[in-house]
Amino acid sequence: MPVVYLVVGCVVAALAYRESETFKRKNGVTPWHWPSWVWAFVGFVSLVLCAVLLLIARRRTKPVQMASFQPLAPTGSVTGLPSQPLLDLNRLSYSTPPSPVVGPPPSWHPDPTGRFASRYWDGSQWTDVVSDGNATTSDPLPVS
C-alpha cells in the first residue's frame, strides 16, 4: 500500500511542477514566486504526509464498541416544558394524551364516493347524510 502512495505522490509532484511552469508562462512568474521544484516538493510531501497520517490512524485507532441504546425522556429543562417527563419509560405510554388531529370544520363537501353532489363532514369523519342539490337523504358509506 505505501508503494501506491509513493507513486501517486510522484504523479502529484509532476502535476504541481507542470502547473507552476504553466502559470509562469502565462504570468511571467511562478505562484508566490516559488520555484517550480518547490511546488513539486510541496505536492509530493503533502500527499505523503496524508498517507503517513492515515497509516498511523489505522494502527492506533481502536474500534468503537457500540453500547445498547437507552432513550432518555425529556425532563422539562427548557423553559415552557412541564417538569415531569413526557414519556413514562416504565409503562411505555404518554403521561399526557396526544393532541387530537385537527381537520376541516363540520360542513358540506363534495362526496368522496362520487355518488352524490355532497356529503356532510362532521369534523372528524364522513357521515351518511348526502345531498343532491335540494334534497338530502341517507347513504351509508361503503365498508372498506
C-alpha positions, 0 to 999 in steps of 0.5 A: 500500500505505501508503494501506491502512495509513493507513486501517486505522490510522484504523479502529484509532484509532476502535476504541481511542477507542470502547473507552476511552469504553466502559470509562469508562462502565462504570468511571467512568474511562478505562484508566490514566486516559488520555484517550480521544484518547490511546488513539486516538493510541496505536492509530493510531501503533502500527499505523503504526509496524508498517507503517513497520517492515515497509516498511523490512524489505522494502527492506533485507532481502536474500534468503537464498541457500540453500547445498547441504546437507552432513550432518555425522556425529556425532563422539562429543562427548557423553559415552557416544558412541564417538569415531569417527563413526557414519556413514562419509560416504565409503562411505555405510554404518554403521561399526557394524551396526544393532541387530537388531529385537527381537520376541516370544520363540520360542513358540506363537501363534495362526496368522496364516493362520487355518488352524490353532489355532497356529503356532510363532514362532521369534523372528524369523519364522513357521515351518511347524510348526502345531498343532491342539490335540494334534497338530502337523504341517507347513504351509508358509506361503503365498508372498506 
